Amino acid sequence: MRIAPEILDTPDDVGRAAAEQIADAIVAANAEGRTFVLGCPTGRSPLTTYEQLAVIVAERDLDLSTVVIALMDEYVEQAGGELAGEEFRAVDPALAHSCVGYGERDILGRLNAGARPEHRIPEQNLWHPDPRDQDGAYDRRLAEAGGIDLFLLASGASDGHVALNPVGAAADTVTRVVALGDDTRRDNLDTFPTLGSLDEAPRYGVTVGISTIRELSRSVIMVVTGEHKQPTVRRLAAADAYEPEWPATVLTQCASPRFLVDRSAAALLQTAR
């Protein structure tokens, strides 16, 4: 199914539109007395959504106490001899490129700053995949929670990766450790200036799979902003099925999809018209 992009003026407008949908969905879950699971990417693209959602939390006095933040991925490194029997371990959350560290600072920290103490997201409600887990443990945890109410998605600029799913990711993949392609690693140099060279960029990550996103989400929002994402928007807008060579096209097969882009990212579409 081809998904038409909604073109908004600025990245802040994209973030506000996504944040308003998330806030409305949290309010609805609270009214039903149930947990709300928000699937979250890290990096530059979703940052305005988290910033705008934090504003809405304060504006509406939103109760986040039953919200679960389910991170998509984390960078991992090969374990040393002191962790015998473990092939991979998550990077130190204190590192700037750690997804768990980002979740603590830029998601939990921002959202809880605007909430009353009794309305804050508990620290234990920040979930993330663990490279030590095998056989789809993270997918089972998400399924047992009732699935992901809303999954916020972002697409890599150079290779269309979604979460850390590399080019060629099969449609039936679940949460697992993957080797990162050089294009993804180069994208990380722009996202994380603390990484000085390609040699310093992580080579592996643990990531939700394409099937995890497609099968466990009740709704998704893809956010794409910035001039450098123009080819990404054009590729996603033209897709009508999942294309393994551009994993973010999983958007076409998700339930209740929404595609939000800013005007600078949509320039190639506008030129084509």
ABEGO torsion letter per residue (X at the ends): XBBBBBBBABAAAAAAAAAAAAAAAAAAAAAAGBBBBBBBBBEAAAAAAAAAAAAAAAAAGBBAAABBBBBABBBBBBBBAABBGBABBBBBAABAABAAAAAAAAAAAAAAAABBAAABBBAAABBBBBAABBGGAAAAAAAAAGEBABBBBBBBAAAGBBEABBBGBBAABBBBBBBBBAAAAAAAAAABAABABAAABBABBBBBBAAAAAAABABBBBBBBEAAAAAAAAAAAABABBBAABAAAAAAABBGBBBBBBAAAAAAAAAAX
